[in-house]
């Protein structure tokens, strides 16, 4: 499988990172996403490593992922 998603080596260069409201206030074990960097792509990073890399997903793929998570909740 060929990986086609680009990455950003240092995610701290981007701003306005957001965690899910389901992740809890003090938890560092979650993903953060920002929509301000690229209008057609969504960078995603590990909240424990804010200066680490961010993976970048096409906005429609990220939206489909988030939507599917909503369907799995009881």
PDB file of N, H, CA, C and O in Angstrom:
ATOM      1  N   UNK A   1       0.839  -1.171   0.000  1.00  0.00           N
ATOM      2  CA  UNK A   1       0.000   0.000   0.000  1.00  0.00           C
ATOM      3  C   UNK A   1       0.888   1.240   0.000  1.00  0.00           C
ATOM      4  O   UNK A   1       1.768   1.374   0.851  1.00  0.00           O
ATOM      5  N   UNK A   2       0.671   2.118  -0.919  1.00  0.00           N
ATOM      6  H   UNK A   2      -0.044   2.010  -1.610  1.00  0.00           H
ATOM      7  CA  UNK A   2       1.445   3.339  -1.018  1.00  0.00           C
ATOM      8  C   UNK A   2       0.782   4.433  -0.195  1.00  0.00           C
ATOM      9  O   UNK A   2      -0.419   4.673  -0.318  1.00  0.00           O
ATOM     10  N   UNK A   3       1.562   5.085   0.636  1.00  0.00           N
ATOM     11  H   UNK A   3       2.537   4.889   0.736  1.00  0.00           H
ATOM     12  CA  UNK A   3       1.039   6.163   1.463  1.00  0.00           C
ATOM     13  C   UNK A   3       1.082   7.456   0.673  1.00  0.00           C
ATOM     14  O   UNK A   3       2.139   7.858   0.187  1.00  0.00           O
ATOM     15  N   UNK A   4      -0.059   8.105   0.543  1.00  0.00           N
ATOM     16  H   UNK A   4      -0.918   7.779   0.938  1.00  0.00           H
ATOM     17  CA  UNK A   4      -0.108   9.313  -0.268  1.00  0.00           C
ATOM     18  C   UNK A   4      -0.303  10.578   0.560  1.00  0.00           C
ATOM     19  O   UNK A   4      -0.208  11.683   0.026  1.00  0.00           O
ATOM     20  N   UNK A   5      -0.575  10.434   1.857  1.00  0.00           N
ATOM     21  H   UNK A   5      -0.652   9.537   2.291  1.00  0.00           H
ATOM     22  CA  UNK A   5      -0.784  11.620   2.675  1.00  0.00           C
ATOM     23  C   UNK A   5       0.549  12.314   2.939  1.00  0.00           C
ATOM     24  O   UNK A   5       1.514  11.669   3.347  1.00  0.00           O
ATOM     25  N   UNK A   6       0.606  13.610   2.712  1.00  0.00           N
ATOM     26  H   UNK A   6      -0.179  14.135   2.381  1.00  0.00           H
ATOM     27  CA  UNK A   6       1.824  14.342   3.050  1.00  0.00           C
ATOM     28  C   UNK A   6       1.893  14.523   4.569  1.00  0.00           C
ATOM     29  O   UNK A   6       0.914  14.288   5.278  1.00  0.00           O
ATOM     30  N   UNK A   7       3.038  14.935   5.047  1.00  0.00           N
ATOM     31  H   UNK A   7       3.834  15.126   4.471  1.00  0.00           H
ATOM     32  CA  UNK A   7       3.131  15.246   6.459  1.00  0.00           C
ATOM     33  C   UNK A   7       3.850  16.567   6.651  1.00  0.00           C
ATOM     34  O   UNK A   7       4.527  17.061   5.750  1.00  0.00           O
ATOM     35  N   UNK A   8       3.693  17.123   7.824  1.00  0.00           N
ATOM     36  H   UNK A   8       3.143  16.722   8.556  1.00  0.00           H
ATOM     37  CA  UNK A   8       4.358  18.359   8.214  1.00  0.00           C
ATOM     38  C   UNK A   8       5.340  17.958   9.314  1.00  0.00           C
ATOM     39  O   UNK A   8       4.903  17.501  10.370  1.00  0.00           O
ATOM     40  N   UNK A   9       6.644  18.112   9.107  1.00  0.00           N
ATOM     41  H   UNK A   9       6.999  18.483   8.249  1.00  0.00           H
ATOM     42  CA  UNK A   9       7.624  17.620  10.073  1.00  0.00           C
ATOM     43  C   UNK A   9       7.492  18.217  11.479  1.00  0.00           C
ATOM     44  O   UNK A   9       7.688  17.500  12.461  1.00  0.00           O
ATOM     45  N   UNK A  10       7.168  19.499  11.602  1.00  0.00           N
ATOM     46  H   UNK A  10       7.009  20.081  10.805  1.00  0.00           H
ATOM     47  CA  UNK A  10       7.015  20.144  12.908  1.00  0.00           C
ATOM     48  C   UNK A  10       5.637  20.792  12.976  1.00  0.00           C
ATOM     49  O   UNK A  10       5.422  21.886  12.454  1.00  0.00           O
ATOM     50  N   UNK A  11       4.709  20.097  13.626  1.00  0.00           N
ATOM     51  H   UNK A  11       4.884  19.208  14.050  1.00  0.00           H
ATOM     52  CA  UNK A  11       3.321  20.555  13.671  1.00  0.00           C
ATOM     53  C   UNK A  11       3.144  21.846  14.465  1.00  0.00           C
ATOM     54  O   UNK A  11       2.107  22.498  14.343  1.00  0.00           O
ATOM     55  N   UNK A  12       4.125  22.229  15.269  1.00  0.00           N
ATOM     56  H   UNK A  12       4.968  21.700  15.368  1.00  0.00           H
ATOM     57  CA  UNK A  12       3.977  23.447  16.070  1.00  0.00           C
ATOM     58  C   UNK A  12       3.985  24.712  15.216  1.00  0.00           C
ATOM     59  O   UNK A  12       3.664  25.789  15.718  1.00  0.00           O
ATOM     60  N   UNK A  13       4.344  24.605  13.942  1.00  0.00           N
ATOM     61  H   UNK A  13       4.605  23.731  13.535  1.00  0.00           H
ATOM     62  CA  UNK A  13       4.325  25.777  13.071  1.00  0.00           C
ATOM     63  C   UNK A  13       2.894  26.180  12.703  1.00  0.00           C
ATOM     64  O   UNK A  13       2.664  27.285  12.210  1.00  0.00           O
ATOM     65  N   UNK A  14       1.938  25.285  12.942  1.00  0.00           N
ATOM     66  H   UNK A  14       2.124  24.388  13.343  1.00  0.00           H
ATOM     67  CA  UNK A  14       0.535  25.581  12.657  1.00  0.00           C
ATOM     68  C   UNK A  14      -0.169  26.023  13.940  1.00  0.00           C
ATOM     69  O   UNK A  14       0.274  25.699  15.042  1.00  0.00           O
ATOM     70  N   UNK A  15      -1.256  26.757  13.790  1.00  0.00           N
ATOM     71  H   UNK A  15      -1.616  27.020  12.895  1.00  0.00           H
ATOM     72  CA  UNK A  15      -1.976  27.240  14.960  1.00  0.00           C
ATOM     73  C   UNK A  15      -3.405  26.702  14.980  1.00  0.00           C
ATOM     74  O   UNK A  15      -3.843  26.012  14.060  1.00  0.00           O
ATOM     75  N   UNK A  16      -4.109  27.033  16.043  1.00  0.00           N
ATOM     76  H   UNK A  16      -3.753  27.593  16.790  1.00  0.00           H
ATOM     77  CA  UNK A  16      -5.531  26.717  16.215  1.00  0.00           C
ATOM     78  C   UNK A  16      -5.810  25.219  16.261  1.00  0.00           C
ATOM     79  O   UNK A  16      -6.780  24.752  15.664  1.00  0.00           O
ATOM     80  N   UNK A  17      -4.974  24.469  16.959  1.00  0.00           N
ATOM     81  H   UNK A  17      -4.186  24.849  17.444  1.00  0.00           H
ATOM     82  CA  UNK A  17      -5.205  23.036  17.126  1.00  0.00           C
ATOM     83  C   UNK A  17      -6.382  22.826  18.058  1.00  0.00           C
ATOM     84  O   UNK A  17      -6.543  23.559  19.035  1.00  0.00           O
ATOM     85  N   UNK A  18      -7.212  21.822  17.761  1.00  0.00           N
ATOM     86  H   UNK A  18      -7.081  21.227  16.968  1.00  0.00           H
ATOM     87  CA  UNK A  18      -8.399  21.527  18.569  1.00  0.00           C
ATOM     88  C   UNK A  18      -8.460  20.042  18.893  1.00  0.00           C
ATOM     89  O   UNK A  18      -8.159  19.188  18.058  1.00  0.00           O
ATOM     90  N   UNK A  19      -8.860  19.757  20.134  1.00  0.00           N
ATOM     91  H   UNK A  19      -9.105  20.450  20.812  1.00  0.00           H
ATOM     92  CA  UNK A  19      -9.100  18.379  20.559  1.00  0.00           C
ATOM     93  C   UNK A  19     -10.595  18.130  20.539  1.00  0.00           C
ATOM     94  O   UNK A  19     -11.392  19.065  20.620  1.00  0.00           O
ATOM     95  N   UNK A  20     -10.962  16.893  20.434  1.00  0.00           N
ATOM     96  H   UNK A  20     -10.315  16.133  20.369  1.00  0.00           H
ATOM     97  CA  UNK A  20     -12.370  16.517  20.512  1.00  0.00           C
ATOM     98  C   UNK A  20     -12.917  16.851  21.892  1.00  0.00           C
ATOM     99  O   UNK A  20     -12.207  16.739  22.891  1.00  0.00           O
ATOM    100  N   UNK A  21     -14.159  17.254  21.945  1.00  0.00           N
ATOM    101  H   UNK A  21     -14.736  17.344  21.133  1.00  0.00           H
ATOM    102  CA  UNK A  21     -14.801  17.515  23.236  1.00  0.00           C
ATOM    103  C   UNK A  21     -14.979  16.225  24.028  1.00  0.00           C
ATOM    104  O   UNK A  21     -15.222  16.278  25.234  1.00  0.00           O
ATOM    105  N   UNK A  22     -14.865  15.081  23.387  1.00  0.00           N
ATOM    106  H   UNK A  22     -14.667  15.037  22.407  1.00  0.00           H
ATOM    107  CA  UNK A  22     -14.972  13.785  24.051  1.00  0.00           C
ATOM    108  C   UNK A  22     -13.670  13.361  24.720  1.00  0.00           C
ATOM    109  O   UNK A  22     -13.663  12.372  25.454  1.00  0.00           O
ATOM    110  N   UNK A  23     -12.567  14.076  24.492  1.00  0.00           N
ATOM    111  H   UNK A  23     -12.574  14.879  23.896  1.00  0.00           H
ATOM    112  CA  UNK A  23     -11.276  13.627  24.992  1.00  0.00           C
ATOM    113  C   UNK A  23     -11.039  13.970  26.455  1.00  0.00           C
ATOM    114  O   UNK A  23     -10.121  13.416  27.058  1.00  0.00           O
ATOM    115  N   UNK A  24     -11.813  14.844  27.042  1.00  0.00           N
ATOM    116  H   UNK A  24     -12.559  15.294  26.551  1.00  0.00           H
ATOM    117  CA  UNK A  24     -11.603  15.229  28.434  1.00  0.00           C
ATOM    118  C   UNK A  24     -10.604  16.356  28.546  1.00  0.00           C
ATOM    119  O   UNK A  24      -9.728  16.499  27.694  1.00  0.00           O
ATOM    120  N   UNK A  25     -10.724  17.148  29.574  1.00  0.00           N
ATOM    121  H   UNK A  25     -11.436  17.032  30.266  1.00  0.00           H
ATOM    122  CA  UNK A  25      -9.899  18.345  29.716  1.00  0.00           C
ATOM    123  C   UNK A  25      -8.437  18.108  30.010  1.00  0.00           C
ATOM    124  O   UNK A  25      -7.594  18.838  29.488  1.00  0.00           O
ATOM    125  N   UNK A  26      -8.092  17.119  30.824  1.00  0.00           N
ATOM    126  H   UNK A  26      -8.777  16.526  31.248  1.00  0.00           H
ATOM    127  CA  UNK A  26      -6.702  16.953  31.237  1.00  0.00           C
ATOM    128  C   UNK A  26      -5.973  15.846  30.491  1.00  0.00           C
ATOM    129  O   UNK A  26      -4.788  15.626  30.739  1.00  0.00           O
ATOM    130  N   UNK A  27      -6.627  15.164  29.611  1.00  0.00           N
ATOM    131  H   UNK A  27      -7.590  15.344  29.410  1.00  0.00           H
ATOM    132  CA  UNK A  27      -6.006  14.045  28.903  1.00  0.00           C
ATOM    133  C   UNK A  27      -5.085  14.535  27.793  1.00  0.00           C
ATOM    134  O   UNK A  27      -5.430  15.423  27.013  1.00  0.00           O
ATOM    135  N   UNK A  28      -3.906  13.928  27.748  1.00  0.00           N
ATOM    136  H   UNK A  28      -3.626  13.207  28.381  1.00  0.00           H
ATOM    137  CA  UNK A  28      -2.967  14.222  26.657  1.00  0.00           C
ATOM    138  C   UNK A  28      -2.931  13.102  25.637  1.00  0.00           C
ATOM    139  O   UNK A  28      -2.116  13.132  24.715  1.00  0.00           O
ATOM    140  N   UNK A  29      -3.801  12.115  25.787  1.00  0.00           N
ATOM    141  H   UNK A  29      -4.463  12.091  26.536  1.00  0.00           H
ATOM    142  CA  UNK A  29      -3.811  10.960  24.896  1.00  0.00           C
ATOM    143  C   UNK A  29      -4.874  11.117  23.818  1.00  0.00           C
ATOM    144  O   UNK A  29      -5.846  10.362  23.781  1.00  0.00           O
ATOM    145  N   UNK A  30      -4.691  12.075  22.963  1.00  0.00           N
ATOM    146  H   UNK A  30      -3.902  12.688  22.993  1.00  0.00           H
ATOM    147  CA  UNK A  30      -5.686  12.271  21.922  1.00  0.00           C
ATOM    148  C   UNK A  30      -5.056  12.915  20.691  1.00  0.00           C
ATOM    149  O   UNK A  30      -3.904  13.350  20.701  1.00  0.00           O
ATOM    150  N   UNK A  31      -5.841  12.952  19.662  1.00  0.00           N
ATOM    151  H   UNK A  31      -6.776  12.598  19.654  1.00  0.00           H
ATOM    152  CA  UNK A  31      -5.435  13.623  18.434  1.00  0.00           C
ATOM    153  C   UNK A  31      -5.925  15.052  18.456  1.00  0.00           C
ATOM    154  O   UNK A  31      -6.938  15.365  19.081  1.00  0.00           O
ATOM    155  N   UNK A  32      -5.206  15.909  17.777  1.00  0.00           N
ATOM    156  H   UNK A  32      -4.382  15.655  17.270  1.00  0.00           H
ATOM    157  CA  UNK A  32      -5.631  17.284  17.582  1.00  0.00           C
ATOM    158  C   UNK A  32      -5.655  17.546  16.081  1.00  0.00           C
ATOM    159  O   UNK A  32      -4.845  17.003  15.330  1.00  0.00           O
ATOM    160  N   UNK A  33      -6.574  18.366  15.665  1.00  0.00           N
ATOM    161  H   UNK A  33      -7.232  18.807  16.275  1.00  0.00           H
ATOM    162  CA  UNK A  33      -6.689  18.719  14.250  1.00  0.00           C
ATOM    163  C   UNK A  33      -6.814  20.227  14.122  1.00  0.00           C
ATOM    164  O   UNK A  33      -7.262  20.908  15.044  1.00  0.00           O
ATOM    165  N   UNK A  34      -6.418  20.732  12.981  1.00  0.00           N
ATOM    166  H   UNK A  34      -6.054  20.180  12.232  1.00  0.00           H
ATOM    167  CA  UNK A  34      -6.603  22.149  12.693  1.00  0.00           C
ATOM    168  C   UNK A  34      -7.085  22.295  11.259  1.00  0.00           C
ATOM    169  O   UNK A  34      -6.689  21.525  10.384  1.00  0.00           O
ATOM    170  N   UNK A  35      -7.919  23.260  11.026  1.00  0.00           N
ATOM    171  H   UNK A  35      -8.241  23.885  11.737  1.00  0.00           H
ATOM    172  CA  UNK A  35      -8.440  23.476   9.671  1.00  0.00           C
ATOM    173  C   UNK A  35      -7.935  24.789   9.082  1.00  0.00           C
ATOM    174  O   UNK A  35      -8.315  25.155   7.970  1.00  0.00           O
ATOM    175  N   UNK A  36      -7.095  25.489   9.809  1.00  0.00           N
ATOM    176  H   UNK A  36      -6.787  25.191  10.712  1.00  0.00           H
ATOM    177  CA  UNK A  36      -6.678  26.816   9.353  1.00  0.00           C
ATOM    178  C   UNK A  36      -5.533  26.810   8.358  1.00  0.00           C
ATOM    179  O   UNK A  36      -5.333  27.788   7.639  1.00  0.00           O
ATOM    180  N   UNK A  37      -4.782  25.723   8.306  1.00  0.00           N
ATOM    181  H   UNK A  37      -4.945  24.928   8.890  1.00  0.00           H
ATOM    182  CA  UNK A  37      -3.571  25.710   7.481  1.00  0.00           C
ATOM    183  C   UNK A  37      -3.863  25.586   5.993  1.00  0.00           C
ATOM    184  O   UNK A  37      -3.337  26.350   5.184  1.00  0.00           O
ATOM    185  N   UNK A  38      -4.682  24.645   5.647  1.00  0.00           N
ATOM    186  H   UNK A  38      -5.109  24.024   6.304  1.00  0.00           H
ATOM    187  CA  UNK A  38      -4.948  24.348   4.244  1.00  0.00           C
ATOM    188  C   UNK A  38      -6.457  24.168   4.075  1.00  0.00           C
ATOM    189  O   UNK A  38      -7.041  23.345   4.779  1.00  0.00           O
ATOM    190  N   UNK A  39      -7.094  24.883   3.198  1.00  0.00           N
ATOM    191  H   UNK A  39      -6.619  25.552   2.626  1.00  0.00           H
ATOM    192  CA  UNK A  39      -8.550  24.770   3.081  1.00  0.00           C
ATOM    193  C   UNK A  39      -9.050  23.416   2.572  1.00  0.00           C
ATOM    194  O   UNK A  39     -10.198  23.050   2.823  1.00  0.00           O
ATOM    195  N   UNK A  40      -8.213  22.683   1.872  1.00  0.00           N
ATOM    196  H   UNK A  40      -7.281  22.981   1.669  1.00  0.00           H
ATOM    197  CA  UNK A  40      -8.652  21.408   1.298  1.00  0.00           C
ATOM    198  C   UNK A  40      -8.099  20.189   2.033  1.00  0.00           C
ATOM    199  O   UNK A  40      -8.416  19.054   1.675  1.00  0.00           O
ATOM    200  N   UNK A  41      -7.278  20.414   3.055  1.00  0.00           N
ATOM    201  H   UNK A  41      -7.021  21.336   3.345  1.00  0.00           H
ATOM    202  CA  UNK A  41      -6.647  19.325   3.796  1.00  0.00           C
ATOM    203  C   UNK A  41      -6.697  19.609   5.297  1.00  0.00           C
ATOM    204  O   UNK A  41      -6.760  20.763   5.720  1.00  0.00           O
ATOM    205  N   UNK A  42      -6.668  18.533   6.099  1.00  0.00           N
ATOM    206  H   UNK A  42      -6.617  17.595   5.756  1.00  0.00           H
ATOM    207  CA  UNK A  42      -6.729  18.658   7.548  1.00  0.00           C
ATOM    208  C   UNK A  42      -5.468  18.043   8.161  1.00  0.00           C
ATOM    209  O   UNK A  42      -5.277  16.829   8.081  1.00  0.00           O
ATOM    210  N   UNK A  43      -4.601  18.869   8.774  1.00  0.00           N
ATOM    211  H   UNK A  43      -4.757  19.855   8.838  1.00  0.00           H
ATOM    212  CA  UNK A  43      -3.460  18.328   9.504  1.00  0.00           C
ATOM    213  C   UNK A  43      -3.929  17.747  10.844  1.00  0.00           C
ATOM    214  O   UNK A  43      -4.804  18.311  11.502  1.00  0.00           O
ATOM    215  N   UNK A  44      -3.335  16.610  11.240  1.00  0.00           N
ATOM    216  H   UNK A  44      -2.625  16.152  10.705  1.00  0.00           H
ATOM    217  CA  UNK A  44      -3.684  15.925  12.479  1.00  0.00           C
ATOM    218  C   UNK A  44      -2.380  15.565  13.187  1.00  0.00           C
ATOM    219  O   UNK A  44      -1.443  15.061  12.568  1.00  0.00           O
ATOM    220  N   UNK A  45      -2.334  15.836  14.519  1.00  0.00           N
ATOM    221  H   UNK A  45      -3.095  16.245  15.021  1.00  0.00           H
ATOM    222  CA  UNK A  45      -1.118  15.522  15.274  1.00  0.00           C
ATOM    223  C   UNK A  45      -1.463  14.815  16.582  1.00  0.00           C
ATOM    224  O   UNK A  45      -2.616  14.810  17.012  1.00  0.00           O
ATOM    225  N   UNK A  46      -0.462  14.226  17.199  1.00  0.00           N
ATOM    226  H   UNK A  46       0.475  14.230  16.849  1.00  0.00           H
ATOM    227  CA  UNK A  46      -0.573  13.585  18.503  1.00  0.00           C
ATOM    228  C   UNK A  46      -0.436  14.676  19.560  1.00  0.00           C
ATOM    229  O   UNK A  46       0.548  15.415  19.549  1.00  0.00           O
ATOM    230  N   UNK A  47      -1.391  14.793  20.465  1.00  0.00           N
ATOM    231  H   UNK A  47      -2.191  14.193  20.474  1.00  0.00           H
ATOM    232  CA  UNK A  47      -1.359  15.865  21.459  1.00  0.00           C
ATOM    233  C   UNK A  47      -0.171  15.736  22.417  1.00  0.00           C
ATOM    234  O   UNK A  47       0.246  16.731  23.010  1.00  0.00           O
ATOM    235  N   UNK A  48       0.377  14.537  22.578  1.00  0.00           N
ATOM    236  H   UNK A  48       0.038  13.728  22.096  1.00  0.00           H
ATOM    237  CA  UNK A  48       1.539  14.349  23.447  1.00  0.00           C
ATOM    238  C   UNK A  48       2.829  14.871  22.811  1.00  0.00           C
ATOM    239  O   UNK A  48       3.831  15.053  23.503  1.00  0.00           O
ATOM    240  N   UNK A  49       2.809  15.109  21.520  1.00  0.00           N
ATOM    241  H   UNK A  49       1.995  14.961  20.958  1.00  0.00           H
ATOM    242  CA  UNK A  49       4.017  15.505  20.800  1.00  0.00           C
ATOM    243  C   UNK A  49       3.707  16.695  19.886  1.00  0.00           C
ATOM    244  O   UNK A  49       3.704  16.544  18.664  1.00  0.00           O
ATOM    245  N   UNK A  50       3.446  17.878  20.462  1.00  0.00           N
ATOM    246  H   UNK A  50       3.449  18.000  21.454  1.00  0.00           H
ATOM    247  CA  UNK A  50       3.023  19.026  19.645  1.00  0.00           C
ATOM    248  C   UNK A  50       4.074  19.540  18.661  1.00  0.00           C
ATOM    249  O   UNK A  50       3.731  20.227  17.698  1.00  0.00           O
ATOM    250  N   UNK A  51       5.342  19.219  18.888  1.00  0.00           N
ATOM    251  H   UNK A  51       5.621  18.661  19.670  1.00  0.00           H
ATOM    252  CA  UNK A  51       6.368  19.643  17.926  1.00  0.00           C
ATOM    253  C   UNK A  51       6.750  18.529  16.971  1.00  0.00           C
ATOM    254  O   UNK A  51       7.644  18.692  16.141  1.00  0.00           O
ATOM    255  N   UNK A  52       6.069  17.393  17.089  1.00  0.00           N
ATOM    256  H   UNK A  52       5.343  17.261  17.763  1.00  0.00           H
ATOM    257  CA  UNK A  52       6.316  16.272  16.190  1.00  0.00           C
ATOM    258  C   UNK A  52       5.596  16.465  14.874  1.00  0.00           C
ATOM    259  O   UNK A  52       5.063  17.539  14.596  1.00  0.00           O
ATOM    260  N   UNK A  53       5.583  15.423  14.069  1.00  0.00           N
ATOM    261  H   UNK A  53       6.017  14.550  14.295  1.00  0.00           H
ATOM    262  CA  UNK A  53       4.958  15.543  12.745  1.00  0.00           C
ATOM    263  C   UNK A  53       3.438  15.553  12.811  1.00  0.00           C
ATOM    264  O   UNK A  53       2.831  15.069  13.766  1.00  0.00           O
ATOM    265  N   UNK A  54       2.853  16.108  11.787  1.00  0.00           N
ATOM    266  H   UNK A  54       3.346  16.501  11.010  1.00  0.00           H
ATOM    267  CA  UNK A  54       1.401  16.063  11.593  1.00  0.00           C
ATOM    268  C   UNK A  54       1.139  15.365  10.266  1.00  0.00           C
ATOM    269  O   UNK A  54       1.790  15.652   9.262  1.00  0.00           O
ATOM    270  N   UNK A  55       0.195  14.460  10.271  1.00  0.00           N
ATOM    271  H   UNK A  55      -0.335  14.227  11.087  1.00  0.00           H
ATOM    272  CA  UNK A  55      -0.251  13.861   9.015  1.00  0.00           C
ATOM    273  C   UNK A  55      -1.308  14.779   8.412  1.00  0.00           C
ATOM    274  O   UNK A  55      -2.057  15.434   9.137  1.00  0.00           O
ATOM    275  N   UNK A  56      -1.364  14.822   7.108  1.00  0.00           N
ATOM    276  H   UNK A  56      -0.755  14.290   6.520  1.00  0.00           H
ATOM    277  CA  UNK A  56      -2.301  15.714   6.422  1.00  0.00           C
ATOM    278  C   UNK A  56      -3.232  14.864   5.564  1.00  0.00           C
ATOM    279  O   UNK A  56      -2.790  14.124   4.685  1.00  0.00           O
ATOM    280  N   UNK A  57      -4.533  14.987   5.838  1.00  0.00           N
ATOM    281  H   UNK A  57      -4.892  15.588   6.552  1.00  0.00           H
ATOM    282  CA  UNK A  57      -5.542  14.198   5.133  1.00  0.00           C
ATOM    283  C   UNK A  57      -6.408  15.107   4.263  1.00  0.00           C
ATOM    284  O   UNK A  57      -6.664  16.250   4.643  1.00  0.00           O
ATOM    285  N   UNK A  58      -6.859  14.631   3.117  1.00  0.00           N
ATOM    286  H   UNK A  58      -6.652  13.703   2.809  1.00  0.00           H
ATOM    287  CA  UNK A  58      -7.820  15.412   2.323  1.00  0.00           C
ATOM    288  C   UNK A  58      -9.074  15.665   3.173  1.00  0.00           C
ATOM    289  O   UNK A  58      -9.535  14.771   3.883  1.00  0.00           O
ATOM    290  N   UNK A  59      -9.611  16.864   3.099  1.00  0.00           N
ATOM    291  H   UNK A  59      -9.236  17.590   2.523  1.00  0.00           H
ATOM    292  CA  UNK A  59     -10.770  17.233   3.922  1.00  0.00           C
ATOM    293  C   UNK A  59     -11.941  16.259   3.775  1.00  0.00           C
ATOM    294  O   UNK A  59     -12.547  15.912   4.789  1.00  0.00           O
ATOM    295  N   UNK A  60     -12.294  15.799   2.575  1.00  0.00           N
ATOM    296  H   UNK A  60     -11.802  16.080   1.750  1.00  0.00           H
ATOM    297  CA  UNK A  60     -13.408  14.845   2.473  1.00  0.00           C
ATOM    298  C   UNK A  60     -13.124  13.530   3.203  1.00  0.00           C
ATOM    299  O   UNK A  60     -14.038  12.953   3.793  1.00  0.00           O
ATOM    300  N   UNK A  61     -11.889  13.049   3.177  1.00  0.00           N
ATOM    301  H   UNK A  61     -11.147  13.518   2.698  1.00  0.00           H
ATOM    302  CA  UNK A  61     -11.537  11.810   3.875  1.00  0.00           C
ATOM    303  C   UNK A  61     -11.635  12.005   5.382  1.00  0.00           C
ATOM    304  O   UNK A  61     -12.140  11.132   6.088  1.00  0.00           O
ATOM    305  N   UNK A  62     -11.156  13.141   5.882  1.00  0.00           N
ATOM    306  H   UNK A  62     -10.745  13.850   5.309  1.00  0.00           H
ATOM    307  CA  UNK A  62     -11.250  13.425   7.318  1.00  0.00           C
ATOM    308  C   UNK A  62     -12.716  13.531   7.742  1.00  0.00           C
ATOM    309  O   UNK A  62     -13.097  12.997   8.783  1.00  0.00           O
ATOM    310  N   UNK A  63     -13.526  14.203   6.957  1.00  0.00           N
ATOM    311  H   UNK A  63     -13.216  14.636   6.111  1.00  0.00           H
ATOM    312  CA  UNK A  63     -14.947  14.334   7.283  1.00  0.00           C
ATOM    313  C   UNK A  63     -15.637  12.972   7.313  1.00  0.00           C
ATOM    314  O   UNK A  63     -16.457  12.718   8.196  1.00  0.00           O
ATOM    315  N   UNK A  64     -15.322  12.107   6.377  1.00  0.00           N
ATOM    316  H   UNK A  64     -14.656  12.313   5.660  1.00  0.00           H
ATOM    317  CA  UNK A  64     -15.900  10.765   6.362  1.00  0.00           C
ATOM    318  C   UNK A  64     -15.478   9.989   7.609  1.00  0.00           C
ATOM    319  O   UNK A  64     -16.291   9.269   8.188  1.00  0.00           O
ATOM    320  N   UNK A  65     -14.228  10.124   8.026  1.00  0.00           N
ATOM    321  H   UNK A  65     -13.568  10.709   7.556  1.00  0.00           H
ATOM    322  CA  UNK A  65     -13.728   9.461   9.230  1.00  0.00           C
ATOM    323  C   UNK A  65     -14.480   9.953  10.462  1.00  0.00           C
ATOM    324  O   UNK A  65     -14.961   9.145  11.255  1.00  0.00           O
ATOM    325  N   UNK A  66     -14.584  11.256  10.628  1.00  0.00           N
ATOM    326  H   UNK A  66     -14.194  11.913   9.984  1.00  0.00           H
ATOM    327  CA  UNK A  66     -15.274  11.834  11.786  1.00  0.00           C
ATOM    328  C   UNK A  66     -16.735  11.440  11.793  1.00  0.00           C
ATOM    329  O   UNK A  66     -17.279  11.111  12.847  1.00  0.00           O
ATOM    330  N   UNK A  67     -17.371  11.465  10.656  1.00  0.00           N
ATOM    331  H   UNK A  67     -16.929  11.732   9.800  1.00  0.00           H
ATOM    332  CA  UNK A  67     -18.785  11.066  10.551  1.00  0.00           C
ATOM    333  C   UNK A  67     -18.958   9.610  10.948  1.00  0.00           C
ATOM    334  O   UNK A  67     -19.913   9.268  11.645  1.00  0.00           O
ATOM    335  N   UNK A  68     -18.042   8.744  10.513  1.00  0.00           N
ATOM    336  H   UNK A  68     -17.266   9.022   9.947  1.00  0.00           H
ATOM    337  CA  UNK A  68     -18.171   7.319  10.851  1.00  0.00           C
ATOM    338  C   UNK A  68     -17.976   7.089  12.351  1.00  0.00           C
ATOM    339  O   UNK A  68     -18.565   6.161  12.905  1.00  0.00           O
ATOM    340  N   UNK A  69     -17.182   7.893  13.005  1.00  0.00           N
ATOM    341  H   UNK A  69     -16.703   8.647  12.555  1.00  0.00           H
ATOM    342  CA  UNK A  69     -17.018   7.769  14.456  1.00  0.00           C
ATOM    343  C   UNK A  69     -18.322   8.081  15.173  1.00  0.00           C
ATOM    344  O   UNK A  69     -18.659   7.426  16.159  1.00  0.00           O
ATOM    345  N   UNK A  70     -19.047   9.057  14.696  1.00  0.00           N
ATOM    346  H   UNK A  70     -18.773   9.589  13.895  1.00  0.00           H
ATOM    347  CA  UNK A  70     -20.326   9.415  15.286  1.00  0.00           C
ATOM    348  C   UNK A  70     -21.353   8.297  15.194  1.00  0.00           C
ATOM    349  O   UNK A  70     -22.226   8.170  16.052  1.00  0.00           O
ATOM    350  N   UNK A  71     -21.243   7.501  14.161  1.00  0.00           N
ATOM    351  H   UNK A  71     -20.534   7.604  13.464  1.00  0.00           H
ATOM    352  CA  UNK A  71     -22.188   6.381  13.981  1.00  0.00           C
ATOM    353  C   UNK A  71     -21.870   5.207  14.895  1.00  0.00           C
ATOM    354  O   UNK A  71     -22.738   4.362  15.116  1.00  0.00           O
ATOM    355  N   UNK A  72     -20.663   5.124  15.432  1.00  0.00           N
ATOM    356  H   UNK A  72     -19.958   5.810  15.253  1.00  0.00           H
ATOM    357  CA  UNK A  72     -20.290   3.982  16.267  1.00  0.00           C
ATOM    358  C   UNK A  72     -20.583   4.206  17.744  1.00  0.00           C
ATOM    359  O   UNK A  72     -20.461   3.273  18.538  1.00  0.00           O
ATOM    360  N   UNK A  73     -20.960   5.402  18.127  1.00  0.00           N
ATOM    361  H   UNK A  73     -21.060   6.160  17.482  1.00  0.00           H
ATOM    362  CA  UNK A  73     -21.264   5.689  19.529  1.00  0.00           C
ATOM    363  C   UNK A  73     -22.644   5.122  19.886  1.00  0.00           C
ATOM    364  O   UNK A  73     -23.577   5.192  19.086  1.00  0.00           O
ATOM    365  N   UNK A  74     -22.762   4.554  21.108  1.00  0.00           N
ATOM    366  H   UNK A  74     -22.004   4.497  21.758  1.00  0.00           H
ATOM    367  CA  UNK A  74     -24.070   4.006  21.524  1.00  0.00           C
ATOM    368  C   UNK A  74     -25.086   5.096  21.769  1.00  0.00           C
ATOM    369  O   UNK A  74     -26.229   4.807  22.122  1.00  0.00           O
TER     370      UNK A  74
END
